[in-house]
Amino acid sequence: MTLDDIKRRIDDSENIVVLAHEMPDGDAIGSALAMCLLIRELGKNAVVLMKNIPSQFDFLPGMEYVYDSYDENKVFDIAIVMDCPNINRVNKEFIHFFEGARYKVQFDHHDKNSMFADYNIVNHISPAACQILVSSIEYMGYEISKDVATCLLTGIITDTNGFKSENVTIETFDFVSSTLEMGINLSTIYKDSLLRLSMGKFEVQKLAMNRMEFYANGKITFTYINMDDVRRLDLKPGDRDGIVEIGRNIEGVEVSVFLYELPTGYKVSLRSNDYVNVADICMLYGGGGHIKAAASPMHMEFEEAKKIILNEVEKRLK
């Protein structure tokens, strides 16, 4: 069993680095911190290398072990990547830590995973990487402490959009129940990680809603944010999160399209409600994700990106 091998590697190692995908969300942050804390509780040295963590996750335990830069010459015994379908999604500044590690491990739940590690724990049916980690930790015989459980619960809450996704399972709620028995405050984590709005996040959501356009007889919504908006509103990492969900929640909408500009170019986030596989669309342009939630870089100008994405979505509508 691969998990047996991973347990043996962890037990025999001293220095471990944990990574996740760039522009990390709650599941990436929660799973990375949970893994780091678990390893440190075993008496090992572990760090998380990650940039652009939204401030709404500042409450999570283990943030003191997160670094946005590190000794470039450091070689780790194990590199563990969380919530990432391929190695190209990891921040480019940290790739060499993964490549230089003696053993490479990943835990992921995306539909299209390239199996890029030596040990790949991948379950695309799971609602979150954090839920995969719950069952994996239990299988390996490690204890899930209150701090580790807090991180895992946060990732599950955010990646299921507050337990609203269709792939939530009985195991999901079994774990939630166990965290309540530990004394973890579910409602506080829910509000802090999913509902709390900074002023910038409020302003950018208001702007995005004012710009929202409807296509295909109301089956598609489209909105956007550019770098001028980012500077004017002084947006922070995570402030754009949730905008794409607004369009999907409108009655009659099948696909919500959110196009936003980064310093490196445009990126699109897509969400669908019933039948459109948005991961297939994003894979056409070097992205990916889940059937109903995906994203991709768009290496082109705004108007071309908008036209292409809307056309690809319309071709898939019933």
C-alpha positions, 0 to 999 in steps of 0.5 A: 500500500502506498500509504504504508510506504508514505508512513515509513518514509515520514517515520524515517525522515527528519526534514519535510517541506509541504507545498500546495498550488499557487494562489492557495484557497482554504483547502490548499492552506488547510491541508498543508498546515494540517500535514505540517502540524501532524509531522511536527507533532511526530517530532520532525522538522516541517515547514510550509512554503506558500505565498499569497495567503488570504488574511481570512485564514490568519486564525489557523494554527500552524501559521508560524511555520509558513514561509514565503521564502526559504534557504535556496540550498536547503534539501529536504528528505520529503516534499509533500504537495497538497491539493495540486493536479500537476507540478506546474501549479506549484509556485515556481519559486518553490519547484526546486525544493520538490525536485530536490527532495529525496522522496516526493508525495502528493495528496489531491482530489482534482479530476485530471491529476498527472501523478507527478510524485513518487507516491500519489494519493489521489481521489477525484471523488473526494470533496476536498484534499483535506478529507483525503488527508483525514482518512489517510492519517487515520489509516497510517495510525497517526492521531488527529489533534485539535489543531490538525482537525481545525485545519482539516475542517477549514479546508473541507468547509471552504472546498465544499462551499459550506457543505453545499457541493454534491460530492459531500459524503457521510464521511464528511459529516462523520469527521465534522461530528468528531471535531465537535466532540473535540470542542472545535467551534464549527460556526466560528470557522465557518464564518471566518473562512467562508463569510467574513468580508474585508472592505476590499472584498466587499467593494470588489464583489459590488463592482463585479456584480455591477459589471455582470452581463448575461448571455445565451438567454440568461444561461451564462453570466460574465464579469471581470476585474482588471489590475486598475481595479486591484490598485484602486481598491487596494485588493489583497490575496483572496479578495477576488474569492467568491466572485465567480459563485455570485453568477452561478447562484442566479436562477437560470444560470448554468455557467458563471464566467469570471475573468480577472487580470493578474500581473502576469496576464489574465485568468478565468474561473468557471463554475457550472450548476448542472451539466457543463464540464468546465474542467474540460474547457479550462484544460484547453488553455492549460488549466483544469480543476473539477467538473463544476469548478475550474480555472485557467490562465488566458495568455491573450488580451481581454476581448479575445479571452472573453470571446473565446471562453464565452464561445466554448461555454455556449457550445456546451449548453443544452 
